């Protein structure tokens, strides 16, 4: 499908538009406004699935690229700017019947909520999404609802951070107030570590994420395993769809190096976890969509770390689909369109993802996938970096992965079997950061 250029207002360009389906028949799939598309390697599975049921119109700062097979039109617009995005969305809605607003990008969920509100479409008010995006606002709402969570103090300077750490008691965790994916999150066992952790938390940024004056949270450290739950909310119901047990590395940072999703995990129906999900979302006012909520098991039971108003990253929704047969991406699209999602498990398997990192900061020469080394439990192996890429480890860089291996099996033991040697990297030491 070839792109067309039909320039509209100064801040946008109307592009590719296709109204007919295959063989010239009218395409009667409902239309969703897709706010951003993100990385092809990590998010293409979403568009591949959702496009089977919905047409999608992409609202994005650049022209269509890898998204071309999955969208029927696009508007070039700064999708981090809510007023501009709403204006552009109104122009699309004036020419096409729009059913819903679909977004899975952390930095864009708030502008997307502004669009759904402006067009009177299913979704949550922007202030609800803002409370999920702002970890301090989340803490305030959950405290009022009596949801167990770590002690948390917002700070705007190193001196305030050190005072907060003393008040809470070491060890503490310092984290950016508005980020996700464990970026800039660091454990501090004492004042010296707290100083470096504060520097790490204030150094990291992400497109579309607001910068707060009180920009860092100092929080009580809760030991034990960490899990995430992707759950769908629709018409007053909360249904957990996938529970991932997180693997982390690069201590004292919390870089996410892998996840395990077991369809038979008992925590999916654990009353404490499910109850905390319901109370937390009710406190925030979140009622429509799929969220990615993170918990940790502390001495007094499960406590809630954060609520992200989007499907999970790191291929977790894909793992959930492999493990259970429930299409989490489609569930998110369905509720965005005002439809009841299909949440029935088809089977019970175990799916895992392992992310591969270099041993040190590396400039990549080659990344090679050896498909002939696949074992029966290996579902796929993907190179995530190409020649010339520079991969830096925390705190100099985050999510600096050169490969991804997904496994699928009937048991956790089989799914977690060795995958060494399937993906190999060659490179040279990266130049030091100046």
N, C-alpha and C positions, 0 to 999 in steps of 0.2 A: 504494500500500500504506500503510495507516494505522498509525501507531505505537500500541502498546499499553503500558500501564503496569502492571507487576507487580513491585512493589518487593521486593528480596531483603534482603541484609545491609546494615548501616549505610553501607558505603562504596560500594555499587553499586545499580543498578536494572536489572532484566531488562526489556528492551523488545521491539521488533518481532521477531516470530518467524513464519516462513512455511515450512511443510514440504512444500507441494504445488507442483508445477511448473505449466506452462501447461495449460489445458483440464482441470484437476483431477487430472492424472496425478501419481503420486509423483515427487518430485525426487530422483534417485539420484546427482546430482553429489557428489563428495567434499566434505567441509566443512573449510575452513581458518579458523583464528582470525586475523583481521586486526588487527594491533596498530597503531592509529593510522591516519589517512587523509591528513593534511597538506592542502595547498592544492588546491582543485578545478582551478584553471587549469593547474597544473603536474603533477598526478598523476591526473586523471580517466581519462586514456588507459589507465592500468594497470588500474584496476578494470573499465573497460569491456571490456578484453580478457580478464582472468582470470575474470570472472563467466560467460563463455561455457562454461567447463569446470568451474568450482568454485563451490560455495556459499561465502559468506563471512559470518562472524560478527564484527562490529566490537567491539573493546575500546577504548573512547575516553572521555575525561572528559565529553563532552557527548552529548546525544541525536543521533540520526541526522539529517543535513540533506541535503547534496547527494549523499551516498552511498546514499540510499534505493533507487534502481533496481538497485543492485549487491549489496546485502547482504540476508540472510534473517533476521537477528537482531542484537541488540546488547546489550552490557553497559556501563553507565556506571560507569567506574572510573578512578582515577588511574593511567594506564598508564606513568608514570615511576617508580612505586613497585613494585619487583619482587615483594615479598611479597604485596601486595594484588592485583597482577595475576595472580600464580600462584593465589591463592585463588579469584579470580573465574573463572579459566580452568578450574580443577578443577570448579567448579559447572556450567559449560557442558558439560564433558566427561562429567560424571555423567549428563547428560540426552541427549547427542548423541554420536555417534561422530565424533571429531575426527581428521582425517588429517594435519594439519600446522599450522605456525605461520608466518604470512606477514607480513613487515615490510619497509618501504622507507624509513623515517624515521630519519635519522641519530641523533636523540636517543633513539630507542626500541629500537635493535637489541640493546642489552644486556638490558633487561627481557624482550624477546621471546625471547632465548636462554635466559633463566631459565625461561620457560614451556615451551619445547620440551624442555628437560632434565627438568623436573618431570613432564611428561606422557609422557616416553619417546618423543618424536617426532623425526623427522629434523632435524638441525641441528648446530651447533657448540657446545661447552661455553661457558658465559658468560665464563670467563676468556680464551678465545680471542678473543671479540668485544671484551672489554675491552682486550686488547692491540692490536686494530685501532683502537679508539676513542682510546686513549692514544698519541699520536704518539711519546712518549719510549719507551714499552714496545716500540713497533714498531721504533724505531731499535736498541734493545738486541738484539731477536730477529734482525733482519736483519744486524747486525754479526757475530753469532755464526755466521750461515749464510754469511757472505762475500758478501752481496748488495751491489753497489755503491750507495752513497747519499752524500748530503752529510754533511760533518762536522757534528755537532750537539751542543750543550751546553745542558742544562736549567738555568734560573735562576729565582730567586724574588725578586729585587730589581733595581733599576736598576744599582746598583754591580756586582752579579754579571753583569748583561747587558753592561756596558761592558768588564768584565774578559774575558768570554768572546769578545766581538768583537775585542778586542786579540789574544787568543790565536789565533783563527781567521784573522784578517786581513781588513780591509775590501776590498770591500763584503760585507755580511752580510745575511741575511734574518731578521727576527724574526717569530714566529708564535705564536698561542695553542696550547697543548698539546693541547686537546681539541676544537677546532672543525674545520669543513670549509668547502668552497666559497670558499676564499681570503679569508674574513672576518678582518679584523684582521691580515693578512699584509702586511708592508712591507719594502722595501729600504732599507738604510742605508749611505751611502757614507762616513760618519765619525761621531765621537762625538755631535755635535749631532743628526744624523738618527737615530742609535740611541736617543737619549733620547726623541724623539717617536714612534719606532716601538715602543718599549717601552710608552709610554702608550697607543698604539692597540691593541696586543696584549692589554693588561690591561683595556681598557674594554669590550670586546665579549663578550656572553654569548649563549647559545642554550638554549631550554627542553630539559630532560632531559640536558644535557651536564654532566658533573662538573666541579667547580672544584678544581684541584690546588694544593697548597702551592707546588710548583715548577711555575709556571703558564705559563711562556714558554720557547720554544726559540729559541736563537740558532744560526743555521746558515750554513754556507758557501754563498755565492751561486754557482749554476750557470747560466751563460748558455745561450742556444740555445732552440729550440722546445720547447713542452710538449705532451705528449699524455696522454690517458687511455685505459684499456682496460677495457671491461666484459667480464668472462669468467665462465663458469659452471664450477663444480666439482661433480662427482658421481661417486661410485664410483671414486675414484682418478684421474679424468680432469680435465684443464684444457683448456677450449676457449674461445679468445678470440672474442667475438661482434661487438664494435664498437670501433673505434679512432677517437677524436675528437681532432682537432688544435685545440687551444684558442687562442682569441683573447683578449687581455687589454688593459686600458686603465687610465687614471687613475694612471699612474706617479707616485710610487714604489710605489703599491699594485698589487695584482695582481687587480683586479676582472675577473671573467670576463664578457666582452661577447659571446661567440659561440663556435660550434663547427662544425667541418666533419667529416663522416663519409663516407668514401669506401670502398665495399665492396671496391674493388680496391687499397686502400692496402697497399703491400708490407710495412709494419711489422706488419701483422696476423699474418704468418707469419715475422717476423724472428727468427732463433734466439736472439739476445741478449735481446730483449724477452720472448719466450715462456719462455725459460729462467729469466729473472729472476722472472717471474710464478710459475712452479712452485716455485722455491727459496724465494721470499718466503712463499708461502702454506704451504709445508711447514714453514718455520721458525716461523710463527705458529700452526701446528696447524689451519689453516682447511681444511676438506675438503668442505663441503656448502653450496652457495648461489651467488649471483652477487655479485661484488665489483666495485668501481670503483677501479682502481689508476692512480696518476699517476706519470709519468716525465718526465725532462728530458734533453736531449742536451747533455752537457758535453764538455770537451776530450778526455776519455778514453773517451767513449762514453756509452751510456745509463746514467742512475742513477735509482734509484727514490725518489720523494718521499713517497708515502703509500699506504696500503691502506685503503679504506673498505668496511666489511662490509655493503654494500647495492648496489642498482642505482644508476647514475649519476643525477645531477640535471640540471637545465637542458634537459630533454627529450631527453637523449642516447639513452636506450633507444628512444624513439620514432623518432629519426633513424636509429638502427640498423635498426629494423624497416622503415622506408621504403627504406633503401639496400640491404638484403640480403634482406628478406623473413623474417628470423628474428625471432620475437617474444620479445624479451629479458624482458619482464614475465612472459610465460607460462613461459619457461624457469625463472625464479626461483620461480614458483608450483609448477611441476612438481617441482623438486628439494626444495622444502619439503614436498611430499607424498610424497617418496620415489620419484618417477618419473623415468625417463630423459628429459631434455629433447630436443626436436627442434632441432638446430643446423645443419641443411643450408641453405645459401644458395639462394634462389630466383632472384635476379637480382643485378646489380651496377650500382648507381646511386650518385649523390652527393647527400647531404642536408645542409643547413646550417640553423643557427638564428642569428639576429642579434637581440640585445637592445638596445633603444633607451633612452637616458638623456637627461635634460634637460641643458642646457648649464650650469646652475647650480642651486642648491637652489631648488626650485619647489613652490608650492602649486597643485595641478592644478585647472583649471576644466573643461576638456574634453579627451578623447582621442578622435580620430576615425579610423576605418578606412575608407579609400577603396577599396572592392572593385573599382570600375571601373578602377582603375589597375593591377590585377594584370597581370603579364606571364606568359607560359606557364610559366616556371620557378617561379612563386610558388605554393606549396602552401597556405599559410594565413597570415593576419595577425590578431593578437589584441591587444586593448587590455588592459593589465595594471594600470592605475590608473584610478580614477574621480574625479569631482568631490570636492574637499576633501582628497584625499590629499596628504600632504607628502613629497616626494622629496628626500632629502639625499645628497649625494655623499660618498665617502670623504674623511676618516675620520669625518665626522658621521653617515654612514649607509652601508649596504651593500645591494646588490641592489635599488637604487631605480630600477626600470625602469618605463617607461610603455607599452612595446610589445614585441611579439615577432613576428618574421617568419621563417617556415620556407620553405625552397626545396627543390626536388627536380628533378634533371636527370640526363642521361646522362654529363655531364662536369663537372669542377670549374669550368671556365671558365663554363659555362652556369649552374651552380648559384650562382656567386658574382657574377652580373650585378647591376647596380644595382637597388636597391629603394627609392631615395629617394622620399619623398612619399606612400608608401602609408599610413603612419600619421603623424598630426600631433597635436601637443600644444599646448594653449593654457593659460596659467597666469600667475601672478604670483610675484615673488620671495618665497621663504619667509622668515618672520621668523627673525632670527639665533638660534642656540642660546644660551640664557643660561648 
